Amino acid sequence: MSEELAYASATELLEGYASGDISPVEATQAALDQIRRYDGALNAFVFVDEEGALAAAKQSEGRWKNNAPQGLVDGIPTTIKDIMLMKGFPTLKGSCIVDPAGPWDDDAPAVQRLREQGAVLLGKTTTPEFGWKGVTDSPLSGATRNPWNPAMTPGGSSGGASAACAAGMGVLHTGSDGGGSIRIPAAFTGIFGLKPSFGRVPVWPASAFGTVSHVGPMTRSVADAALMLQSMIGFDYRDWFSLPATDVDYRTSLKDGFKGRKVAYSRNLGYASVNDDVARAVDKAVDLIRASGVDVVEVDPGFENPIEMFKTLWYSGAAYAMKDVPEDKRDMLDPGLKQVIEEAAGYGINDVMDASVARTELGIKMRKFHQQYDLLLTPSLSVTAFPVSQLTPDVRPEGGQWVDWTPFSYPFNLTQQPACSVPCGFGDDGMPVGLQIVGPMHRDDVVLAAAAAFEEMSPARGARPDLSRLV
């Protein structure tokens, strides 16, 4: 019963709280029981605040008994990625060079809003050092593993969040995405992840990776993500890019589905190499969407691979973030991050400006594309999950680059559009495959509605990992 309760959706929990059939304390204990059972094998958490979570759940229980919930997610077990500030606890960012002594007196905006809306904060989830790569292992916490197969990576950099979500260790999970770091792990672990429009969820302190980095929800259902997004949005003076709250209710707009939308499908964006089993799963998903009556046209958006543009901007950001690290501490960094910093030293101001101009052109191209098509469908990734502690699917002597196998994610960080990964099937290895849905800037509601409609028909609907292999 505890495990079934741990897999309940936020909607189910809220209904149970309102009726009195479920208590926030019971739901929180169920999540903590999952952590106790399985996190030794998965390593999804940097720390768990069991005492604080149960105390918060008890307070929530009292509010529900008085029919006075504090907010939209009152009593819902929630995790925070250890990139985001959480008052009273260190934010170590997967690094041994961060001083845990603090002080730690602030919440990041998303954390503050979830707390204000009554969320029960379970603890903080793992990340690679400073969120620098698409898998999750770090000098601080070691490797995080995939609940579907613990020999495989859950992706990154929000890999702890994705592993926790897939294993029922919490209901709502915060992620950040600077090149795919929500969508990559969502696809690898068979959960839903949304990178909202840039500025939709305020960010503070500002990311070192600048205006490619977004904060968003990671959940087991689209409806839970819409609820979580509704809880986190709105203006915050600490983030000068933050968007004002809108009158759109992401929860009720889910019913719109693909209604009246013209949809484009690109198998490879015109340049990417995709594994055959991934391509088959995504093709099947698109066929199901077509069969439901949606007008889907096969067309590429018409841009060349922006990998060099992305690397110039992203690597420069990583180097800037590390510029004040003393030489005697640099040996404590992840060797791959050190390599990125060294490569970034080869970029000059003209390279960065050229990349910025090219980025503007890419953004305009996608704005024009969406004048004709409401949505763009692609694979979320070109591969399924591969072994832990590798940076790429193939073990390469030179190490390889994580952007080599994420060709569908980083372009839409550059353009800042909303994009999500929704489970659509499985590869030949039994590992999850994701369908990416990309929408026009600021139309997060359109992306969520389409994802909700596909979720209903997805071959992966309701699938969850067999956790017995973890014990």
C-alpha positions in Angstrom: 0.0 0.0 0.0 2.9 2.4 0.8 4.4 1.9 -2.6 1.1 2.5 -4.4 0.5 5.6 -2.4 4.0 6.8 -3.3 3.0 6.6 -7.0 -0.2 8.5 -6.5 -0.4 11.7 -8.6 -0.7 15.1 -7.0 -4.3 15.4 -8.3 -5.1 12.1 -6.5 -3.4 13.2 -3.3 -5.2 16.5 -3.2 -8.6 14.9 -3.8 -7.7 12.4 -1.0 -6.7 15.2 1.4 -9.9 17.1 0.7 -12.1 14.0 1.3 -10.0 12.9 4.3 -9.2 9.5 2.7 -5.5 10.3 2.6 -3.3 12.3 5.0 -0.3 14.4 3.9 1.6 12.6 6.6 0.8 9.3 5.0 1.8 10.5 1.6 5.0 12.0 2.9 5.8 8.8 4.8 5.2 6.8 1.7 7.7 8.9 -0.2 10.2 8.6 2.6 9.7 4.8 2.7 10.6 4.7 -1.0 13.7 6.7 -0.3 14.7 4.4 2.5 14.1 1.3 0.4 15.7 2.4 -2.9 18.0 5.4 -2.7 20.9 3.2 -1.5 20.8 1.7 -4.9 19.9 4.8 -6.9 21.8 7.6 -5.1 19.3 10.2 -6.1 19.5 12.4 -3.0 22.3 14.6 -1.6 20.3 14.7 1.6 16.9 14.0 3.0 15.2 16.1 5.6 12.9 13.5 7.1 12.2 15.4 10.3 11.4 18.6 8.5 9.3 16.9 5.9 7.2 15.1 8.4 6.7 18.3 10.5 5.6 20.1 7.4 3.2 17.3 6.5 1.7 17.4 10.0 1.1 21.1 9.6 -0.5 20.5 6.2 -2.7 17.8 7.7 -4.0 20.3 10.2 -4.8 22.8 7.4 -6.7 20.2 5.4 -8.7 19.1 8.5 -9.8 22.7 8.8 -10.6 22.9 5.1 -8.0 25.6 4.7 -5.2 24.4 2.4 -2.3 26.9 2.1 -2.0 26.7 -1.6 -2.1 24.7 -4.8 0.3 21.9 -3.7 -0.3 21.8 0.0 1.0 18.6 1.4 2.5 17.3 -1.8 6.0 15.6 -1.4 8.5 17.6 -3.4 12.2 17.5 -4.1 14.7 20.3 -5.0 17.6 19.9 -7.4 20.8 20.8 -5.6 21.5 23.6 -8.0 18.8 25.7 -6.4 19.0 27.5 -3.0 16.9 25.9 -0.2 16.8 27.8 3.0 18.5 26.2 6.0 20.5 23.6 3.9 23.7 23.8 1.8 23.5 24.1 -2.0 26.6 22.2 -2.9 26.0 21.8 -6.7 27.7 18.5 -6.9 31.0 20.0 -6.0 33.6 19.5 -3.3 34.8 23.2 -3.6 31.6 24.7 -2.2 31.8 25.5 1.5 28.8 23.8 3.2 29.1 26.2 6.2 27.0 28.8 4.3 25.2 30.8 5.5 22.2 29.4 3.6 19.5 31.9 4.4 17.5 32.1 1.1 15.2 30.1 -1.1 15.5 30.3 -4.9 12.2 31.8 -6.3 10.8 28.4 -7.4 11.6 26.9 -4.0 10.1 29.9 -2.2 6.9 29.6 -4.2 6.5 25.9 -3.8 7.0 26.4 0.0 4.4 29.2 0.0 2.0 26.9 -1.8 2.4 24.3 0.9 4.7 21.8 -0.7 6.4 19.3 1.6 10.1 19.5 0.8 11.8 16.1 1.1 15.3 17.1 0.4 17.8 17.9 -2.4 18.5 15.7 -5.5 21.9 15.0 -7.1 23.4 16.9 -10.1 26.8 16.7 -11.9 29.2 19.3 -10.8 27.6 22.7 -11.4 25.1 21.0 -13.8 27.7 20.9 -16.5 26.8 17.7 -18.4 23.9 15.4 -19.6 24.6 12.6 -17.1 24.6 12.6 -13.3 27.8 11.8 -11.5 30.0 14.2 -9.5 33.1 14.4 -7.3 30.8 15.1 -4.4 28.1 12.4 -4.6 29.3 9.8 -7.1 27.0 8.3 -9.7 23.2 8.3 -9.8 21.5 5.3 -11.4 18.4 4.7 -13.5 15.5 2.9 -11.8 14.7 1.0 -15.0 18.2 -0.5 -14.9 20.6 0.6 -12.2 23.6 -0.2 -14.5 22.4 2.7 -16.7 22.5 6.5 -16.2 19.3 8.4 -15.5 20.7 11.3 -17.6 21.4 14.8 -16.4 21.9 17.2 -15.2 18.6 16.8 -13.3 19.3 13.1 -13.0 18.7 12.9 -9.3 15.2 14.4 -9.8 14.4 12.0 -12.6 15.5 8.9 -10.7 13.6 10.0 -7.6 10.5 10.7 -9.7 10.5 7.4 -11.6 11.0 5.5 -8.3 8.2 7.1 -6.4 10.5 9.1 -4.2 8.3 12.2 -4.2 5.6 13.5 -6.6 6.9 17.0 -7.7 10.5 17.6 -8.6 12.3 20.7 -9.7 14.8 20.6 -12.5 16.9 23.0 -14.5 17.7 22.9 -18.2 20.6 24.7 -19.8 21.0 22.3 -22.8 18.5 19.6 -22.1 18.9 18.9 -18.4 15.2 18.4 -17.8 14.3 16.7 -21.0 17.3 14.4 -21.2 16.7 12.7 -17.8 13.0 12.7 -18.4 13.4 10.8 -21.6 15.9 8.3 -20.0 13.7 7.5 -17.0 10.2 7.5 -18.6 8.8 10.6 -16.9 7.5 13.9 -18.0 9.7 17.0 -18.0 9.0 20.6 -19.2 11.5 23.3 -20.1 9.1 26.3 -19.9 9.6 29.5 -21.9 12.6 31.4 -20.7 11.5 33.7 -17.9 8.3 31.8 -17.1 9.8 30.5 -13.8 12.1 33.1 -12.3 15.7 32.1 -11.5 17.9 33.6 -8.8 20.9 33.6 -8.5 21.3 33.9 -12.2 22.8 30.8 -13.9 26.4 31.0 -15.1 25.1 29.6 -18.3 23.1 32.7 -18.8 20.0 33.0 -21.0 19.9 29.3 -22.1 19.1 28.0 -18.6 15.5 27.4 -17.5 13.8 26.0 -14.4 10.8 23.7 -14.7 8.8 20.7 -13.4 9.6 17.0 -13.6 6.7 14.7 -12.8 5.1 11.4 -13.6 2.1 13.1 -15.4 1.5 16.1 -17.5 -1.3 17.2 -15.2 1.1 17.3 -12.2 3.6 19.3 -14.2 0.8 21.8 -15.1 -0.1 22.1 -11.4 3.6 22.5 -10.5 4.2 25.1 -13.1 1.2 27.1 -12.0 2.7 27.1 -8.5 6.1 28.5 -9.6 5.4 31.2 -12.3 5.3 34.9 -12.1 7.5 38.0 -11.7 10.3 38.2 -9.3 12.4 41.3 -9.0 15.6 39.3 -8.5 15.3 37.9 -12.0 15.2 40.8 -14.5 14.1 38.3 -17.3 11.1 37.0 -15.2 7.8 37.2 -16.9 4.7 38.5 -15.2 2.0 36.1 -14.2 -0.6 35.5 -16.9 -4.3 34.7 -16.8 -3.7 31.3 -18.4 -4.4 28.4 -16.1 -2.2 25.6 -17.2 -4.3 23.1 -15.4 -7.6 23.8 -17.2 -5.9 24.5 -20.6 -4.9 20.8 -20.8 -8.3 19.9 -22.1 -7.5 21.7 -25.4 -5.2 18.9 -26.6 -4.2 19.2 -30.2 -7.4 21.0 -31.0 -7.0 23.1 -34.2 -3.2 22.8 -34.2 -1.0 22.3 -37.2 1.8 20.1 -36.3 5.3 19.5 -37.8 7.3 16.3 -37.3 11.1 16.2 -37.9 12.8 12.8 -37.4 16.3 14.3 -37.3 16.1 18.2 -37.6 17.9 17.7 -40.9 21.2 16.7 -39.3 21.0 14.3 -36.4 21.8 10.6 -36.3 19.1 8.6 -34.4 19.3 5.0 -33.2 16.8 2.8 -35.2 14.9 1.7 -32.1 14.4 5.2 -30.9 13.2 6.3 -34.4 10.7 3.5 -34.5 9.2 4.4 -31.1 8.9 8.0 -32.1 7.4 7.2 -35.5 4.8 5.0 -33.8 4.0 7.9 -31.4 3.5 10.3 -34.4 1.3 7.7 -36.2 -0.9 7.5 -33.1 -1.2 11.3 -33.1 -2.1 11.3 -36.8 -4.7 8.5 -36.2 -6.4 10.7 -33.6 -7.2 13.2 -36.4 -4.3 15.7 -36.0 -2.8 17.3 -39.1 0.9 16.3 -38.9 3.3 17.3 -41.7 6.8 15.9 -42.0 9.1 18.9 -42.4 12.5 20.0 -40.9 12.6 23.5 -39.3 15.4 24.5 -41.7 18.5 25.3 -39.6 21.9 23.7 -39.5 23.2 22.0 -36.4 23.9 24.8 -34.0 26.3 22.8 -31.9 29.3 25.1 -32.3 27.2 28.1 -31.5 25.9 26.4 -28.4 29.3 25.2 -27.3 30.8 28.7 -27.7 28.2 30.3 -25.4 27.8 27.4 -23.0 31.5 26.6 -22.5 32.3 30.3 -22.1 29.6 30.4 -19.3 31.2 27.4 -17.6 34.6 29.0 -17.7 33.3 32.2 -16.4 31.6 30.4 -13.5 34.9 28.8 -12.6 37.1 31.9 -13.1 37.6 32.6 -9.4 38.3 29.0 -8.3 41.8 29.0 -6.9 44.4 26.9 -8.7 44.9 24.6 -5.6 41.2 23.7 -5.8 40.9 23.1 -9.6 42.2 19.6 -9.2 39.1 18.9 -7.2 36.9 19.6 -10.2 35.3 16.9 -12.4 38.0 16.2 -15.1 35.5 16.7 -17.8 34.5 20.1 -16.5 38.2 21.1 -16.4 38.4 20.1 -20.1 35.5 22.3 -20.9 37.2 25.2 -19.1 40.4 24.6 -21.1 38.5 24.5 -24.4 36.7 27.7 -23.5 40.0 29.5 -23.2 40.3 29.2 -27.0 37.2 31.4 -27.5 37.7 35.2 -28.0 35.2 38.0 -27.8 34.6 37.8 -31.5 33.7 34.1 -31.2 31.2 34.9 -28.5 29.7 37.8 -30.4 29.5 35.8 -33.6 27.7 33.0 -31.7 25.3 35.6 -30.2 24.4 37.0 -33.6 23.9 33.5 -35.0 21.7 32.7 -32.0 19.5 35.7 -32.8 19.1 34.4 -36.4 18.2 31.0 -35.1 15.5 32.5 -32.9 14.0 34.5 -35.7 14.0 31.4 -37.9 12.0 29.4 -35.3 9.6 32.4 -34.8 9.0 32.3 -38.5 8.6 28.5 -38.5 5.8 28.8 -35.9 3.9 31.2 -38.1 3.1 28.1 -40.1 3.2 25.3 -37.5 1.9 25.5 -34.0 4.0 22.6 -32.7 7.2 20.7 -33.7 7.6 17.0 -32.8 11.0 15.4 -32.6 12.7 12.6 -30.7 13.8 13.8 -27.3 17.1 12.1 -27.7 19.0 10.1 -30.3 19.7 7.2 -27.9 18.3 5.3 -24.9 20.1 5.3 -21.5 23.7 4.0 -21.5 26.0 2.8 -18.7 26.7 5.0 -15.7 29.9 7.0 -15.4 30.1 7.4 -19.2 29.8 10.8 -20.8 28.6 9.3 -24.1 26.9 6.0 -25.3 30.3 4.8 -26.7 33.4 4.6 -24.5 35.7 6.9 -26.4 39.4 7.3 -25.6 39.1 11.1 -25.9 36.1 11.2 -23.7 33.6 12.5 -26.2 31.1 15.3 -25.6 27.6 15.0 -24.1 26.2 17.4 -26.8 27.0 14.7 -29.4 24.0 12.6 -28.4 21.6 15.4 -27.4 21.1 17.1 -30.8 17.4 17.7 -30.2 17.6 19.5 -26.9 20.1 22.4 -27.0 18.7 24.2 -30.1 15.6 25.1 -28.1 17.6 26.4 -25.2 19.2 28.8 -27.7 15.8 29.8 -28.9 14.3 29.8 -25.4 11.1 28.1 -26.5 9.0 25.8 -24.3 9.8 22.2 -25.0 9.0 19.0 -23.2 9.7 15.3 -23.2 6.8 12.9 -22.8 7.2 9.1 -22.6 6.3 7.5 -25.9 7.6 3.9 -25.8 10.7 1.8 -25.3 13.9 0.9 -27.1 15.1 -2.6 -28.0 16.9 -2.7 -24.6 13.6 -2.0 -22.7 14.7 1.5 -21.7 12.3 4.4 -22.1 12.1 6.7 -25.2 10.7 10.2 -25.1 8.8 12.3 -27.7 9.8 16.0 -27.7 7.1 18.6 -28.2 8.3 22.1 -29.0 6.0 25.2 -29.0 6.2 28.9 -29.9 7.7 31.2 -27.3 5.4 31.9 -24.4 2.9 29.2 -25.4 3.6 26.8 -22.6 -0.1 26.1 -22.5 -0.1 24.8 -26.0 2.8 22.4 -25.3 1.3 21.1 -22.1 -2.1 20.5 -23.8 -0.6 18.6 -26.6 1.5 16.5 -24.2 -1.6 15.7 -22.2 -3.4 14.6 -25.3 -0.6 12.4 -26.4 -0.1 11.0 -22.8 -3.6 9.5 -23.1 -2.6 7.5 -26.2 1.0 6.8 -25.4 2.2 3.1 -25.4 4.2 4.0 -22.3 1.2 5.3 -20.4 1.3 4.1 -16.8 4.5 2.2 -17.2 6.9 2.3 -14.3 10.2 0.5 -13.5 10.4 -2.8 -11.6 12.1 -1.7 -8.4 12.5 -5.2 -7.1 15.8 -5.4 -9.0 17.2 -2.6 -6.7 17.0 -4.6 -3.5 
